[in-house]
């Protein structure tokens, strides 16, 4: 049931975002959708199959195990159920923010994460484009956080649904009126906010790490309101990879070349 709920919401959000992108695109894409989607959706399908046949439902199962064993901070507290749910959702979302920062800070992790950033376009399918090893590392991290928190299983399912929907939404190539976008940013990550994170400029790539809530970037000093060149002129992707990569090349990308200048360590001497 947990997998069915997640899949149903995921497909529904994808359908809405793709239709929205067709009707109200924010930017012109450098390549036709069908060319980019073969790669992005191919990688997505591969990840779904690998997760399903290996550790499918692992995060939910971990929450069930923690509940049965009475493990985690929330099982040792006297918080009412509604407060425990709020703590679970906020705690997991902040953990994903920290995880994202670490994938930029640690060169070995950045090698994996640059598969996501090497997309020369930016649309809903970009939010699904991750290397399989990154997917498994993220699952392991979420399982550890779930045990630490003692998160309720159904709250974990709700978080996974929100996270997947947010990733598709905030990567959407959709036009939102500036006044509405400005208001939404006080609570959630909008496409215009997250698009800055996909700029080729190093200082912009290393900002706006949030996926669902925008609060963490503001509180931790990683928020950037606008790209230097504006939303329509900013260059998307990585300056080191300006040629489209196919599925096989993406899978091999983490094991080729050096970590580059986009990690925090590499960015210290870069002012662009």
N, C-alpha and C positions, 0 to 999 in steps of 0.2 A: 504493500500500500504506500509506504514511504517513497519508494522509487516512482510509482505511478503519479503521485501528487507532484513530485518535483518535475518529472518529465512533462506533465500536462501544462503546468504553469510556464515552464521553460519554452515549450513550443508556442504557447499562446503569446508570450511576450515577444518572441522572435518574429512571429507573424505580424504583430502590431508594429514593431519597429521597422521591419522591411517595407511594409505598406507606407508608413510615415516617411521613410527615406525616399521612396518613389514620388510621393506627393509633395513633400516639402524638404528637399535636400539643403544642407547648410553650405556645402562646398562641392565643387566639381571633383570627381575622382580621377586620378591619373590614368587608370586602366579600367576597362569595362568590368562590371561586376562579375560576369561569368568567369573571367580569367582569374580574378582574385578569389572568388568563392570556391573554385576547384581546390585550391591550396588550403584555404582557411577551414572550409567545411570538411575537407579530407582529413586534416589534422584533428579536428573536433571529433569526427566519427572514430578515428583510430583511438583517441583517448577514452571515449565512451566504452569501446569494446574492451580495451585493456583493463580499465577500472572494473567493468562488469564481471569479467572472467577471473579477476584476481581478488580485489578487496571491495567489491560492490557493497554499498551500505555500511561501510566500516565505521564512519563517524557516528551514525545513528546507533549501530550495535555497541559502540564504545559508551555512548550515553546510557543505554539500557543496562550495560554491565556495571557502570558506575552507580546507577540508581539502585540496582540489586545489592551491591556491596556497601552502599552508604558512603561512597568515596566522594571527596571534593568539598570545597568551601561552603557551597550552598546547602549541602546535606548536614553540615555542622552548625548552621546558623538558624536563627528563629525568624527569618524573613517570611512574610506572607507569600503565597504562591505568585501573585501578580508581580511583586517586587523581585522575586527570584527570576521571573521571565525577563524583566527589564534588565537585570544585571547580566543575564545570559546573553541577550541580544547585544547589549553595549560591550560586554567583555569580549565576545567573539569578534565583533566588528573592529574593536581597537586592536585585537591580536592580528587580524588580517592586515590592518594598516601597518603595524610593526613588521610583519612578515614581508610586506611589499618593500618597505624601507631596506630591510636586510638583503633582499634580492638585488637592490641597487648598490648596497654598501660592500658586500662581499664579492670579490672578483669571480670566484667559482660559481656562485649563485647567479651573478649577472650573466655569465656565459649562457645559462639556461634561459634567463628571462629576456635576453635580447631577441630571442625568437619571436616574442610578442611584439617587441618594438621595431623589428625590421620590416614590418608591413608599411609599404609606401602610401597606402590609403588608410582611411579611418572610417569604419562603419560598424554596424552591429556585429559582423562576423569577426572583427578584430578582437572583440571581447571574449571570443572563444578560442583564440589562437595562442596556445601554450604548449611548450615541450612536454612530452609525457613524464619525464623525470621531475619536472617542476610540479606537475599535477600530483604525483605520488608524494613528493616532499611536503606539499601543502596539506595533503590528507593527513600525513603523520603529525604535522604541527597542530592541525585542528583537533585531532584525537587527543593529543597531550593537553591542550587547553580545555577540552570538554571534561577530561578527568580532573584537572585542577579545579575547575569551577564546580563540578558536580552538576552539570547542566541537565535539565529535564529533557528527555528524548524528544517530546513534541516541540519544545522550544528550539532544539537543534535543527529539526526539520524545517521549522519556520525560518530560521536563520539561513539555511542553505538555499531555500526558495528565494529569499530576499537577495542574497548574495549573487546568485545566478542571474536573477532579473536585473539587478543593478548593473552587473557587468555588461549585459547586452544593451541596457538603456544608456549608460554613460559613455558608451563607445558609438552611439548612434550618430549617423550623419544627418541630423535633423535640425531644422531651423526653429528655434524657440525665441519669441520676442524678448528683447534685452531686459525689459522691465520685469517680466516673469522669471527669466533666468536669474536675475539679481536676487529676487525674493527667494527662489528655490534654493539658491546656494547657501543660505543661512542654515539649512537643514540637510540637504542631500547633495550629492555630487552630480552635476549636470554635464551633458556632453561638452559644452563650451569650456567648462572648468577642467574636465579630464583631458580634453584634446591638447591642452597646453603641455601635459605630461608626455605627449607623443611628439613634441617638437624635436627637431634635430639639434637645437641649441641646448648644450649640456645643462646650463643653469635652469632651463625650463623643464627638461626631462627629469631633473632631480627636484621636482616639486609636485604638489597635488597628488599625493599617493593614495588618498582615500578611495574606497570603492562605493560604499553606500552613504555613510554620513560624512559631511564636510567638516565636522567639528574638529576632528583629530588634526587635520592640516593647520587649522587656525590656532589650535591650542599648542601645537608642537613647532610652530614657526615654519612650516613647509608650504604654506598657502601662497599662491601667485594668482592675482586677479586676471591679468591679461598677458598674452604673448607680446614680445617686443614688436613684431611685424603685424600684429592684428590677426584675427581669426581667419581671414580669407587669404592672407599672404604668407602666413607661417608655413614652413616646410615640415612635412610629416616624415617620421621614420628615423633612421640613423644615418649620419653622414658617411659612415664607413661602408654602408651597404645601400647603394643607389640602383641596383639591378634587382628586379623581382626574383625571388627564390622559390623553387618548387618544393614539393613536400619532402623529397629525399634530401635536398640541400638544407632544409630547416632542421631535419632530424640530426644532421651531422654538424650543424652550425656551432653547438657548444664545444665541440672538440677541435675546432679549427682556429688558427690565429691566436692573438693575445686577447686579454679581456677588454682592451680598448680604454677610451678616455671617459666613458659614461659612468663608471663606478665612482664613488665618492673619492677614493684614493686617486684615480686617474683625473678627476675633475679639479683637483686642487690647483693645478697649473694652467687650467683652461678658463677663460673669461667669456666664452661665447655660449 
